[in-house]
Amino acid sequence: MPGAPFAIVDVEEAQLPGIQAIFNQAVRDTFSIWSETETTLGQRRSWLEARRAGGFPVIAAVDPAHPARVLGYGSFGVFRDFPGYVKTVEHSVYVAPASQRMGVGRAILSELVDQARARNLERMVGGIDSSNDASLALHAAMGFERQGCLTGVGRKFGKSLDLVFVVKAL
């Protein structure tokens, strides 16, 4: 739509540096990604290729005037690699700090839910750090139910972390 603050697009090569920057900022500064190792452009490219090969979406919110400027991105993929989970996917959404609280995360998550429904999937799962109040609130507002918390299963920056699972029936 003309004049919109952002557009949701299928990720292309031009968006990978922006995705890498968002990912690496989350690694450095947050508990959103439970790793202390930043990613390379080649690793992001391999991730994109693997998602596409699996038939999974990778989308981004971009500045319509500058489509390589990524405001946020999201995807979903295999929840667990056993046939009994074929109708369930696990998703992730990441938003650049300067673009948070602008509807970017909501738009990306909404598009992922729509794409999952279009694929006749039954459940979408998210794993969220228990201290990420903004993500927990967004998911609750979008109809995800908190269905469990695994206490102390993660570590980052020398801290024990709890993982909250949220699930949406599609």
C-alpha positions in Angstrom: 0.0 0.0 0.0 1.4 3.4 -0.9 2.9 5.4 2.0 2.9 2.4 4.3 5.7 2.5 6.9 6.8 -1.0 5.9 5.9 -3.9 3.6 6.0 -7.6 4.2 8.0 -9.5 1.5 9.5 -12.9 0.9 13.2 -12.6 1.8 15.7 -12.3 -1.1 19.5 -12.1 -1.1 19.4 -8.3 -0.7 17.8 -8.6 2.7 20.3 -11.1 4.2 22.7 -8.4 5.5 19.8 -6.8 7.4 18.7 -10.1 8.8 22.2 -10.8 9.8 22.5 -7.5 11.6 19.2 -8.1 13.5 20.2 -11.6 14.5 23.6 -10.5 15.7 22.2 -7.6 17.7 19.9 -10.1 19.4 22.9 -12.4 20.1 24.9 -9.5 21.6 22.3 -7.7 23.6 19.3 -9.9 24.4 18.1 -13.3 25.6 16.0 -13.7 22.5 18.6 -16.0 20.9 20.3 -18.4 23.3 23.7 -18.2 21.7 26.7 -15.9 22.3 28.1 -16.6 18.8 27.2 -14.1 16.1 26.3 -15.4 12.6 28.0 -14.8 9.3 26.3 -13.8 6.0 27.2 -17.3 4.7 25.4 -18.9 7.6 22.3 -16.7 7.1 22.4 -17.7 3.4 22.5 -21.4 4.2 19.7 -20.9 6.7 17.6 -19.2 4.0 18.3 -22.0 1.5 17.5 -24.7 4.0 14.2 -23.1 4.9 13.3 -22.7 1.2 14.3 -26.3 0.4 12.0 -27.4 3.2 9.1 -25.4 1.7 9.0 -23.0 4.7 8.5 -19.2 4.4 11.1 -16.6 5.3 9.6 -13.1 5.3 10.7 -9.7 6.3 9.3 -6.3 7.0 11.1 -3.8 4.9 11.2 -0.1 4.2 9.2 0.2 0.9 11.5 3.0 -0.4 14.6 0.9 0.5 13.7 -2.8 0.2 17.1 -3.9 1.5 16.4 -2.1 4.8 15.1 -4.9 7.0 13.0 -3.8 10.0 12.2 -7.3 11.2 12.0 -10.9 9.9 10.3 -14.2 10.7 10.0 -17.8 9.6 8.7 -21.1 10.6 10.0 -24.6 10.2 10.1 -28.1 11.6 9.0 -28.3 15.2 10.3 -31.8 15.7 11.6 -34.1 13.0 9.2 -37.0 13.5 6.2 -37.8 11.3 3.8 -37.3 14.2 4.6 -33.6 14.3 4.1 -32.9 10.5 1.1 -30.6 11.2 3.0 -28.5 13.8 5.7 -25.8 13.1 7.9 -23.7 15.3 8.2 -20.0 14.4 10.5 -17.1 15.2 10.1 -13.4 14.8 12.9 -10.8 15.4 12.5 -7.0 15.1 15.3 -4.4 14.9 15.4 -2.3 18.1 14.6 0.9 16.2 11.5 -0.7 14.7 10.0 -2.2 17.9 6.6 -1.1 19.1 5.6 0.0 15.6 3.5 -3.1 14.6 6.3 -4.8 12.7 6.4 -7.9 14.9 2.6 -8.2 14.8 2.5 -7.9 11.0 5.2 -10.6 10.6 3.6 -13.0 13.0 0.2 -12.4 11.4 1.6 -13.2 8.0 3.3 -16.4 9.4 0.0 -17.5 10.9 -1.8 -16.9 7.6 0.8 -18.9 5.7 0.6 -21.8 8.2 -3.1 -21.9 7.8 -2.8 -21.9 4.0 -0.6 -25.0 4.4 -3.3 -26.7 6.4 -1.1 -26.8 9.5 -2.7 -27.4 12.9 -0.4 -25.8 15.5 2.2 -23.1 15.6 4.7 -23.2 18.5 7.0 -20.5 19.8 9.7 -20.8 22.4 10.2 -17.5 24.2 12.6 -16.5 27.0 10.6 -16.0 30.1 11.9 -12.5 30.6 10.8 -11.3 27.2 7.6 -9.6 28.3 7.0 -7.9 24.9 7.1 -11.1 22.9 4.9 -12.9 25.5 2.3 -10.1 25.4 2.3 -10.0 21.5 1.8 -13.7 21.3 -1.0 -13.6 23.9 -2.7 -10.8 22.0 -2.5 -12.9 18.8 -4.2 -15.9 20.4 -1.2 -18.0 21.4 -1.7 -19.9 24.7 1.1 -20.3 27.2 1.3 -24.1 27.5 4.4 -24.6 29.6 7.7 -23.3 31.0 10.9 -25.3 31.1 12.8 -23.9 34.0 16.6 -23.5 33.8 17.0 -25.2 30.5 19.1 -22.5 28.9 22.2 -20.5 29.7 23.5 -17.2 28.3 25.8 -14.6 29.7 26.3 -16.8 32.8 22.6 -16.7 33.6 20.2 -19.7 33.9 17.2 -19.2 31.5 13.6 -20.4 31.4 11.8 -21.3 28.2 8.1 -20.6 27.8 6.2 -22.5 25.1 3.3 -20.7 23.5 1.0 -22.5 21.1 -1.7 -21.4 18.6 -4.3 -23.7 17.3 -4.7 -22.9 13.6 
